[in-house]
Amino acid sequence: MRIAMIGSGYVGLVSGACFAQFGHDVMCVDKDADKIARLRKGEMPIYEPGLDKLVTDNMRAGRLDFSTNLADAVGNADAVFIAVGTPTRRGDGHADLSYVYAAAAEIAEAIRGYTVVVTKSTVPVGTGREVARIIREARPATDFDVASNPEFLREGAAIEDFMKPDRVVIGVESQRARDVMAAIYRPLNLIQTPMVFTNIETAEVTKYAGNAFLATKITFINEIADLCEKVGADVHDVARGIGLDGRIGRKFLHPGPGFGGSCFPKDTLALAYTAREADAPQTIVEQVIEVNNARKKRMAKKVIDFCGGSVAGLRICVLGVTFKANTDDMRDAPSLDIVPALMAAGAEIVAFDPEGMKEAARMLPGVTFARTAYEAASDADVLVVITEWHEFRGLDPRRLKEAMRQPRIVDLRNIFNPDEMRGLGFAYEGIGRPQPRT
């Protein structure tokens, strides 16, 4: 199959490279000429484990290329995927669909034969219908179908998620479009991946419902963690105790400083807005948004309280600034709330992150960035873990203690063993874990 991928950001680039790995001929299109030039040289604009090799291997095999010319890519395609950004619109929380609709208008002018136009971007219900209207209005005689194929990619594990998905959701309304989409995903038949064919609206709602449910699980366990701290329970044992129930499941029951990233914050907001417009308000989702925003802000107070009520004049080592491990994505990262609040309270911040420091330096002015975790910990009065990078789990506590001015740790990801750290002389506080009895 010949595929045009409109948008070479996170979703478009990963999806395009993976489709090429399936054996399809893929052209990824982007208006950013510099990005396209870098991609053609094998330089990745984002960090995602394994993506650089996947892209270069498929370019070398002649199945993947990059261009700024949308018309040529679309004109030669059997399927065109729209994978442009849908950021939160200022003022009301709705998804900004201007890039999607602009892409649809350009696609309409470029279609030459029967084409399936697929929304891969995360879009509110009704977007597919509007895309179809835009194309049909511009070119009434054009032979095309619109489909919805939402992505379910976790940053840091996106390639595995694409190549070995739990399911593929496809919204179509003609047998012809269904056949094209089935052919595109045929390689997944070998591993018996469930293919969920629905109408377009159902596919669009499914994406938002999935992300909102996962965001709710995170927020639920975070609130349970708060209760555990008050009553002397251990949230990890609670999470295991409920997660082993097959009706609940163990995933996304990891307490922390609140969810961030490119998906959950904007998708929960967009779902809440769409639901209010449809007169079907999602009160649980709205509460999740409110609780999560408050939690990220409250984490700075947790650090301040741990330090006796003031961090003025203290040097704080921050480990991890990205919203999660294995990505350089800073969008809605908890660090963007926590770090400025600590600085406003008078703290000096020295931070280290394996991949996110370049972007963080732009978004967190006044922070000093170190070359290693140990360098960041040097002369620190307290160490705060914000992101759960695996390499932090392997740090030598004795070396950390030796480097620090005061051996104090606030572990917002529970990556360290509390008993071990206290046994080594650290003052230690995690999330949802009992304090030693006195």
Backbone torsions as a table, in degrees:
resi	resn	phi	psi	omega
1	MET	NA	150.2	176.0
2	ARG	-104.2	123.5	-173.3
3	ILE	-123.2	134.3	170.0
4	ALA	-108.4	129.5	179.0
5	MET	-111.4	108.9	-177.5
6	ILE	-89.9	110.6	-173.4
7	GLY	108.2	122.4	-178.6
8	SER	-118.2	37.9	172.6
9	GLY	-84.0	-153.6	-174.1
10	TYR	-58.3	-54.8	-176.3
11	VAL	-68.1	-46.8	-176.8
12	GLY	-64.2	-42.4	-177.9
13	LEU	-68.2	-47.1	178.9
14	VAL	-63.6	-46.6	-179.0
15	SER	-63.4	-43.9	179.6
16	GLY	-61.8	-44.1	179.7
17	ALA	-64.6	-39.1	-179.6
18	CYS	-71.3	-38.6	175.3
19	PHE	-61.3	-39.0	177.0
20	ALA	-63.5	-38.8	177.3
21	GLN	-63.9	-29.2	174.9
22	PHE	-67.9	-16.1	179.9
23	GLY	110.4	1.6	179.5
24	HIS	-83.6	159.2	174.3
25	ASP	-91.1	118.3	-171.0
26	VAL	-122.5	133.1	172.0
27	MET	-118.2	116.3	176.6
28	CYS	-92.7	129.7	-174.5
29	VAL	-116.5	141.2	175.3
30	ASP	-152.6	147.6	178.7
31	LYS	-76.7	-17.9	-178.3
32	ASP	-79.7	99.3	-175.8
33	ALA	-62.8	-36.0	179.4
34	ASP	-65.4	-41.6	178.0
35	LYS	-61.8	-44.5	-179.9
36	ILE	-62.7	-42.3	178.9
37	ALA	-61.6	-40.9	179.4
38	ARG	-67.2	-42.4	179.7
39	LEU	-62.7	-38.3	-180.0
40	ARG	-68.1	-18.9	174.4
41	LYS	-94.4	2.7	178.2
42	GLY	86.0	14.5	-179.5
43	GLU	-95.7	123.1	-176.0
44	MET	-85.4	133.9	177.6
45	PRO	-81.3	-10.7	179.3
46	ILE	-133.8	161.6	173.7
47	TYR	-100.3	121.1	173.9
48	GLU	-148.2	121.0	-175.6
49	PRO	-52.3	126.4	176.2
50	GLY	85.2	-7.6	-174.7
51	LEU	-69.7	-39.6	-178.1
52	ASP	-59.9	-42.9	-180.0
53	LYS	-68.4	-41.6	-179.6
54	LEU	-61.2	-42.9	180.0
55	VAL	-66.4	-50.3	-176.4
56	THR	-66.0	-37.2	178.6
57	ASP	-62.3	-43.0	-177.3
58	ASN	-77.8	-28.6	171.6
59	MET	-65.0	-43.4	-179.7
60	ARG	-63.5	-33.5	179.6
61	ALA	-80.2	-6.8	177.2
62	GLY	83.0	11.7	-178.9
63	ARG	-97.1	-12.4	-174.9
64	LEU	-133.0	132.2	176.7
65	ASP	-145.5	170.2	-176.1
66	PHE	-132.1	145.9	-175.5
67	SER	-156.6	158.5	170.2
68	THR	-99.8	-1.1	-175.0
69	ASN	-95.1	94.0	-178.7
70	LEU	-66.1	-39.9	-174.9
71	ALA	-59.6	-46.1	-179.5
72	ASP	-65.9	-41.9	-178.4
73	ALA	-63.9	-45.2	-178.2
74	VAL	-70.7	-40.2	-177.4
75	GLY	-61.1	-27.5	-178.2
76	ASN	-99.8	5.8	-169.6
77	ALA	-98.6	148.0	169.1
78	ASP	-85.1	-31.8	178.7
79	ALA	-140.0	138.9	178.5
80	VAL	-119.3	120.6	179.6
81	PHE	-100.2	128.5	174.4
82	ILE	-92.8	114.0	-176.8
83	ALA	-131.2	45.5	179.1
84	VAL	-91.0	170.4	-177.0
85	GLY	-71.0	147.4	173.3
86	THR	-130.7	67.0	-176.6
87	PRO	-67.4	165.6	176.3
88	THR	-67.9	131.0	-180.0
89	ARG	-77.3	134.5	-179.7
90	ARG	-63.7	138.5	172.9
91	GLY	102.6	-39.0	-174.5
92	ASP	-131.7	-7.4	178.0
93	GLY	84.6	-4.2	179.4
94	HIS	-72.6	155.5	176.4
95	ALA	-69.4	133.8	177.0
96	ASP	-80.9	109.5	-175.3
97	LEU	-99.2	12.0	-175.7
98	SER	-61.6	-37.0	-179.9
99	TYR	-69.9	-37.1	178.2
100	VAL	-63.5	-47.7	-176.8
101	TYR	-70.4	-33.3	175.7
102	ALA	-65.3	-40.7	177.4
103	ALA	-63.2	-40.8	179.7
104	ALA	-61.1	-41.1	180.0
105	ALA	-64.4	-41.1	179.0
106	GLU	-69.2	-38.5	178.4
107	ILE	-61.6	-41.4	-179.5
108	ALA	-55.7	-39.7	-178.1
109	GLU	-75.2	-17.8	-171.9
110	ALA	-102.8	-16.4	-177.0
111	ILE	-63.3	134.5	-180.0
112	ARG	-112.8	-35.3	178.1
113	GLY	-138.1	-171.2	-177.7
114	TYR	-55.9	128.2	-176.4
115	THR	-140.6	140.4	171.4
116	VAL	-97.5	120.7	179.0
117	VAL	-99.1	118.9	-169.2
118	VAL	-116.2	126.2	172.3
119	THR	-83.4	112.7	175.3
120	LYS	-98.7	-27.6	175.2
121	SER	-59.3	152.8	174.4
122	THR	-76.9	117.0	-173.5
123	VAL	-134.6	147.9	178.0
124	PRO	-66.3	158.5	178.4
125	VAL	-58.3	137.0	-177.5
126	GLY	102.9	-13.9	-177.4
127	THR	-66.6	-41.6	179.7
128	GLY	-58.2	-41.3	178.4
129	ARG	-63.3	-39.3	-180.0
130	GLU	-69.4	-38.0	175.8
131	VAL	-59.8	-44.5	178.8
132	ALA	-62.4	-41.1	179.8
133	ARG	-63.1	-43.0	-179.3
134	ILE	-61.0	-44.8	-178.1
135	ILE	-68.8	-43.8	-177.1
136	ARG	-67.3	-36.7	179.4
137	GLU	-67.9	-37.5	-180.0
138	ALA	-75.2	-37.8	-177.2
139	ARG	-136.0	81.2	-173.9
140	PRO	-56.9	-29.9	-175.6
141	ALA	-92.9	1.0	-176.1
142	THR	-66.7	138.7	179.8
143	ASP	-95.3	105.2	-176.5
144	PHE	-156.1	164.0	168.8
145	ASP	-132.1	153.4	173.6
146	VAL	-107.8	140.7	177.4
147	ALA	-133.9	159.8	174.3
148	SER	-118.7	127.0	-179.0
149	ASN	-138.0	76.4	-175.3
150	PRO	-62.1	149.4	178.0
151	GLU	-94.4	148.9	177.5
152	PHE	-130.7	57.5	-174.1
153	LEU	-101.1	128.5	173.3
154	ARG	-90.0	127.4	176.2
155	GLU	-61.1	134.6	-176.2
156	GLY	95.7	-17.8	178.0
157	ALA	-140.8	27.2	-169.9
158	ALA	-67.3	-38.8	-177.4
159	ILE	-67.3	-45.1	176.9
160	GLU	-61.7	-40.8	179.4
161	ASP	-62.7	-36.3	-179.8
162	PHE	-75.4	-42.4	-175.2
163	MET	-79.7	-26.2	-179.9
164	LYS	-134.4	64.7	-174.1
165	PRO	-77.1	156.9	172.5
166	ASP	-65.5	-35.2	179.7
167	ARG	-165.8	162.4	171.7
168	VAL	-121.1	123.9	-179.6
169	VAL	-102.6	126.5	-177.0
170	ILE	-135.0	120.6	175.6
171	GLY	-99.7	117.3	179.9
172	VAL	-139.4	163.1	179.9
173	GLU	-137.4	21.3	171.7
174	SER	-147.5	150.4	178.7
175	GLN	-65.5	-32.3	-179.7
176	ARG	-63.3	-45.9	178.3
177	ALA	-67.0	-38.4	178.6
178	ARG	-61.4	-40.4	179.9
179	ASP	-64.2	-40.9	178.7
180	VAL	-63.2	-46.5	-178.4
181	MET	-66.6	-38.1	177.2
182	ALA	-63.5	-37.8	178.5
183	ALA	-66.9	-38.1	179.5
184	ILE	-63.0	-39.6	-176.9
185	TYR	-98.0	12.0	-177.4
186	ARG	-56.1	-35.8	178.9
187	PRO	-56.5	-24.4	-179.9
188	LEU	-77.3	-10.6	175.9
189	ASN	-62.0	-29.8	-177.7
190	LEU	-62.9	-28.9	179.1
191	ILE	-107.5	16.4	173.7
192	GLN	54.4	44.0	177.0
193	THR	-68.5	128.7	176.4
194	PRO	-62.0	129.8	176.9
195	MET	-108.5	112.6	-176.2
196	VAL	-99.9	100.7	178.4
197	PHE	-92.7	130.0	-177.9
198	THR	-138.5	-176.6	167.7
199	ASN	-81.1	174.0	-171.7
200	ILE	-65.6	-44.8	-178.7
201	GLU	-61.3	-39.9	-179.4
202	THR	-63.4	-42.6	178.8
203	ALA	-62.8	-40.8	-179.6
204	GLU	-65.2	-43.6	179.1
205	VAL	-67.4	-36.1	-177.9
206	THR	-58.2	-41.4	179.7
207	LYS	-61.4	-49.7	-178.5
208	TYR	-67.3	-39.6	179.7
209	ALA	-63.1	-40.5	179.2
210	GLY	-62.7	-48.6	-179.1
211	ASN	-67.2	-37.5	179.3
212	ALA	-65.7	-38.0	179.6
213	PHE	-66.4	-42.2	178.9
214	LEU	-66.2	-39.5	176.6
215	ALA	-62.2	-36.2	178.7
216	THR	-66.9	-40.0	177.4
217	LYS	-61.1	-42.5	179.5
218	ILE	-62.9	-46.7	-178.4
219	THR	-65.5	-37.6	178.1
220	PHE	-60.9	-49.3	-177.1
221	ILE	-69.5	-28.8	175.8
222	ASN	-66.2	-39.0	177.7
223	GLU	-71.1	-36.0	174.7
224	ILE	-63.0	-36.3	177.4
225	ALA	-61.1	-39.5	177.3
226	ASP	-61.4	-41.3	177.9
227	LEU	-64.7	-42.5	-179.7
228	CYS	-58.7	-41.2	179.6
229	GLU	-61.7	-34.6	-177.1
230	LYS	-76.6	-31.7	-171.6
231	VAL	-110.0	0.8	177.0
232	GLY	85.2	19.6	176.4
233	ALA	-93.8	167.8	179.2
234	ASP	-112.2	116.2	-174.9
235	VAL	-63.6	-27.8	179.7
236	HIS	-69.1	-38.0	176.4
237	ASP	-69.7	-37.0	176.1
238	VAL	-62.5	-46.4	-179.5
239	ALA	-60.7	-40.1	178.0
240	ARG	-67.9	-40.8	-178.9
241	GLY	-62.9	-37.1	178.4
242	ILE	-89.9	-30.4	-176.8
243	GLY	-69.0	-25.2	177.7
244	LEU	-73.8	-11.6	171.6
245	ASP	-72.4	118.4	-176.2
246	GLY	-59.5	-23.3	179.0
247	ARG	-74.8	-18.8	-176.8
248	ILE	-105.2	-52.4	179.5
249	GLY	85.7	153.7	-172.4
250	ARG	-89.0	-19.6	-174.6
251	LYS	-73.6	147.9	177.7
252	PHE	64.4	28.1	172.7
253	LEU	-114.9	44.5	-179.3
254	HIS	-111.4	113.7	-177.3
255	PRO	-68.1	151.6	180.0
256	GLY	-171.9	-160.0	-175.7
257	PRO	-85.9	8.1	-178.4
258	GLY	112.1	154.2	-178.0
259	PHE	-83.4	152.9	176.9
260	GLY	-145.2	-152.8	176.1
261	GLY	96.4	-172.2	-173.1
262	SER	-85.7	-11.8	-171.6
263	CYS	-111.9	-63.9	-169.8
264	PHE	-57.7	-47.6	-178.9
265	PRO	-60.9	-48.8	-175.9
266	LYS	-74.6	-32.9	-177.4
267	ASP	-73.6	-36.9	176.2
268	THR	-66.7	-39.7	176.7
269	LEU	-62.4	-44.5	-178.3
270	ALA	-66.0	-39.9	178.4
271	LEU	-63.8	-43.9	179.7
272	ALA	-61.4	-42.0	179.9
273	TYR	-65.6	-48.0	-179.4
274	THR	-60.6	-41.2	-178.8
275	ALA	-65.8	-39.2	177.5
276	ARG	-64.6	-40.5	177.6
277	GLU	-61.2	-34.6	-178.6
278	ALA	-86.9	4.5	-178.3
279	ASP	60.4	39.9	175.3
280	ALA	-137.6	63.6	-172.5
281	PRO	-57.8	139.3	-179.7
282	GLN	-99.8	83.1	-172.8
283	THR	-66.1	-33.2	177.5
284	ILE	-64.5	-45.7	-179.2
285	VAL	-64.3	-40.7	179.0
286	GLU	-62.6	-37.6	177.8
287	GLN	-69.2	-37.0	177.0
288	VAL	-59.6	-44.7	178.7
289	ILE	-59.0	-47.5	-177.4
290	GLU	-64.6	-45.4	-178.4
291	VAL	-65.4	-40.9	-177.9
292	ASN	-67.0	-42.6	178.5
293	ASN	-61.6	-41.8	179.8
294	ALA	-67.2	-35.3	-177.9
295	ARG	-64.3	-44.4	-179.1
296	LYS	-59.7	-39.7	178.1
297	LYS	-69.8	-34.0	-177.1
298	ARG	-72.0	-20.6	-178.0
299	MET	-64.8	-32.3	176.7
300	ALA	-64.8	-40.6	177.8
301	LYS	-63.7	-35.0	177.9
302	LYS	-59.7	-42.3	178.8
303	VAL	-66.5	-44.2	-178.6
304	ILE	-63.0	-43.9	178.5
305	ASP	-62.7	-39.0	179.3
306	PHE	-62.2	-31.4	-179.1
307	CYS	-89.7	16.4	175.3
308	GLY	89.8	13.2	176.6
309	GLY	101.8	-3.5	179.0
310	SER	-153.0	139.4	173.1
311	VAL	-117.2	10.5	-180.0
312	ALA	-57.7	125.1	179.0
313	GLY	81.2	-1.3	-179.6
314	LEU	-87.7	148.2	174.9
315	ARG	-97.5	119.4	-177.0
316	ILE	-112.3	125.7	174.5
317	CYS	-89.2	122.8	176.8
318	VAL	-108.6	122.6	176.4
319	LEU	-104.5	112.1	178.7
320	GLY	91.6	123.9	178.2
321	VAL	-123.6	-18.3	177.7
322	THR	-70.5	163.5	-174.2
323	PHE	-70.4	-21.7	174.7
324	LYS	-157.3	172.3	180.0
325	ALA	-74.8	161.3	175.7
326	ASN	64.7	30.9	173.6
327	THR	-152.6	158.7	173.1
328	ASP	-104.6	15.6	-175.1
329	ASP	-77.2	125.0	179.6
330	MET	-105.4	2.2	-174.8
331	ARG	-63.6	121.8	179.1
332	ASP	55.4	28.1	178.0
333	ALA	-65.7	141.0	176.4
334	PRO	-54.0	-30.9	-179.8
335	SER	-59.5	-27.2	-178.6
336	LEU	-70.5	-19.3	172.5
337	ASP	-95.6	-42.0	-172.2
338	ILE	-71.2	-50.7	-174.1
339	VAL	-62.9	-50.2	178.7
340	PRO	-59.4	-36.0	179.4
341	ALA	-65.7	-38.7	177.6
342	LEU	-68.2	-38.6	178.0
343	MET	-66.8	-39.6	178.5
344	ALA	-64.1	-26.5	178.3
345	ALA	-84.3	2.5	174.3
346	GLY	103.0	8.0	-178.9
347	ALA	-85.7	151.2	169.3
348	GLU	-96.3	129.4	-175.6
349	ILE	-111.0	127.1	171.0
350	VAL	-120.4	123.1	-171.9
351	ALA	-124.5	156.1	172.0
352	PHE	-141.0	136.9	173.9
353	ASP	-143.6	135.0	-176.2
354	PRO	-61.1	-29.9	-175.4
355	GLU	-131.8	-17.8	-167.9
356	GLY	-99.4	5.3	-170.8
357	MET	-70.6	-29.5	-179.4
358	LYS	-64.0	-48.0	179.0
359	GLU	-71.3	-37.7	-178.6
360	ALA	-64.5	-34.4	-179.7
361	ALA	-60.3	-32.5	177.8
362	ARG	-75.4	-33.9	-172.7
363	MET	-95.2	-15.3	-178.8
364	LEU	-126.1	68.4	-179.8
365	PRO	-62.1	143.3	179.5
366	GLY	94.4	-10.0	177.3
367	VAL	-86.4	138.4	173.3
368	THR	-92.5	130.5	-179.5
369	PHE	-106.4	129.9	-177.1
370	ALA	-96.5	165.2	-179.1
371	ARG	-83.7	-23.4	-179.6
372	THR	-143.2	166.4	176.4
373	ALA	-64.4	-39.6	-178.8
374	TYR	-67.4	-36.9	177.0
375	GLU	-65.0	-39.3	178.7
376	ALA	-64.7	-32.6	-178.0
377	ALA	-79.8	-11.5	-176.1
378	SER	-60.2	123.8	178.5
379	ASP	62.8	20.4	-179.9
380	ALA	-78.3	145.1	176.1
381	ASP	-88.0	-21.7	175.7
382	VAL	-158.4	145.5	178.4
383	LEU	-111.8	130.3	-179.2
384	VAL	-120.2	121.1	176.6
385	VAL	-91.9	120.3	179.5
386	ILE	-109.9	-35.0	-178.3
387	THR	-121.2	139.5	-169.7
388	GLU	-91.3	50.4	176.4
389	TRP	-59.6	137.3	-177.1
390	HIS	-59.3	-34.7	-177.0
391	GLU	-66.5	-21.5	176.1
392	PHE	-70.0	-30.3	179.1
393	ARG	-66.0	-24.9	-178.2
394	GLY	-93.4	5.6	179.1
395	LEU	-66.0	146.2	179.5
396	ASP	-82.8	110.5	-177.9
397	PRO	-58.5	-35.3	-179.5
398	ARG	-64.9	-40.0	178.8
399	ARG	-67.7	-38.1	176.6
400	LEU	-61.8	-45.5	-178.3
401	LYS	-62.5	-39.8	179.9
402	GLU	-65.1	-33.7	-177.5
403	ALA	-78.0	-30.9	-172.0
404	MET	-81.3	152.2	174.8
405	ARG	-74.4	-41.4	176.0
406	GLN	-130.8	130.7	-175.9
407	PRO	-82.3	80.8	-178.2
408	ARG	-131.1	134.5	-176.8
409	ILE	-133.1	130.0	167.2
410	VAL	-111.1	109.6	-171.6
411	ASP	-102.1	94.2	-176.0
412	LEU	-79.4	0.4	176.6
413	ARG	-123.5	1.1	179.1
414	ASN	54.1	45.5	-179.3
415	ILE	-86.1	-18.4	-179.5
416	PHE	-102.1	158.0	175.7
417	ASN	-84.1	117.8	-175.3
418	PRO	-58.9	-44.0	-178.5
419	ASP	-63.5	-40.5	179.5
420	GLU	-64.7	-45.4	-177.2
421	MET	-65.9	-41.6	178.4
422	ARG	-68.1	-34.5	177.8
423	GLY	-65.1	-26.0	178.4
424	LEU	-88.4	-0.1	176.1
425	GLY	100.9	8.9	177.9
426	PHE	-82.9	142.0	161.1
427	ALA	-81.5	121.1	-168.9
428	TYR	-131.4	137.1	172.4
429	GLU	-140.1	130.3	177.6
430	GLY	-111.2	-154.7	-180.0
431	ILE	-112.4	119.9	174.2
432	GLY	68.2	26.5	-179.7
433	ARG	-118.2	142.9	-175.6
434	PRO	-69.3	144.9	173.6
435	GLN	-82.9	151.6	179.0
436	PRO	-59.4	141.6	177.4
437	ARG	-75.0	138.9	179.9
438	THR	-108.9	NA	NA
